[in-house]
Amino acid sequence: MPAKTGTEYKERLRQAQNNVYIHGERVDDPTTHPAFKNVIDSMADLYDLQYEKPEKMLYTSPTTGQKVGMTFMQPKTIEDLVKRREAIQEWAKTSGGMMGRSPDYLNSEVMAMGIANDLFAEDDPMFAENARKYYEYARENDISLTHTLIHPQVNRAKAQAQQDDANVALHLKEKREDGIIVDGVRLLATQGGITDEILVFPSTVKPAGEEDDPYSLAFVVPNNAPGLKYISREAFDYGRSEWDHPMSSRFEEGDAVVHFDNVFVPWDKVFICGNSSICNRTFRETNAVVHMSHQVVAKNVVKTEFMLGIILNLMDSIGIDQFQHVKDKGTEVMLMLETMKSHLYRAEQNAQLDKWGTMTPDYEALDAARNWYPRVYPRIVEILRILGASGLMGIPTEADFAHEEIGPIINRGLQAKNLEGYERVKLFRLAWDVTMSAFGSRQMHYEYYFFGDPIKMGMTYFDNYEKQPYKDFVNDFLDQVQGSYDLTLS
């Protein structure tokens, strides 16, 4: 079937009846539930956009000839890579880059592992074939995915097998002729209740050892699989108007604890079964991390553009754009944006074909960007908060402006240099919602930990960095320095 529409996306969710809980209740229909319906509408808009801009968002399937999502495409040229990135950014623009788990993130992962699948054959050729077939299935049916990587935070000083309750984390419980039984808890499924299926992989920020083999799993199951529960955190969509909460009322993705209660996974949906070595190598050796990072950096360019736009409009609205320290803060964000764009350009223009025929971006550029952005995004938020100052505190609601008596007062009293009070507060509510609201705070925390603990990531980056050429550069320079003291005479 071709790429799905927003209506088809919603209908799948209604029919699936995924086992989702929030605020102490089971959700009957997420498409109408207050915690989910607005973000589901935003997700539906993404799928409708595929048909509004088919030349940018769709391409012809290599197997069926039907039009499928561009973000599933295996790029074979730099031009293909750019096309896929443009589709990624088209989706990102709808939310200002604030939907970190829009479908293209995992579409990139499924594509990479489906093409570069031979690693999985180390255990059994069946697993490699499963990955290949799942990529095609996901592409041809426009499957939306959530995923889970993280074990529960019980005792980080111990491996999972050493925990007092070693069975609390998701683990392999039984192998059967027709599949496997898995049981336990995983974190942290973003969009857990509002997608078709869940992809399970272990985090590789901390490599696993052989004692972790029972926890070293990779598989995919439908979100309505018997025994699968999503326990969602409190919703940051409070049911207020879009004017009052312009971001959280539309793009609150949600995060969930996932409980697998003796869930059956058929063999054809298993990619890794009890092999920590393969798990540790999967993201890098299939180039999945490269293509996922490409999606993330492309999205974060749009996110930085959006934040810069808010900052510039806020400066202009209250006439602070001529002050030296204000310009300096604006320049700081501009430099961040241009640096991210440069990383992205280098990654694409230095891309090379890998051994599977996939045009793969320059990972050095992407790895630098994905290590850098978690360190600078909190600064962007801080700059916006500093420039907004007290204006981000006393911000009325839309209902206040509609009130016959107080509306005219605040419209006049909160006017800006070139805006009526109503328009000025609308802008400041956007600035508040991306910085100081629960939604905004979650965005900053989310970016900081997007790929894992940035300190551990930085240590890995340092360890893997090619340091010798720079040391040799200095040593060669020192060898040319002529000294007046002859050590042979001492």
Summary of the structure (lengths in Angstrom):
residues: 490
radius of gyration: 24.9
end to end distance: 83.8
largest distance: 96.6
contacts: 1626
relative contact order: 0.11
helix: 53%
strand: 14%
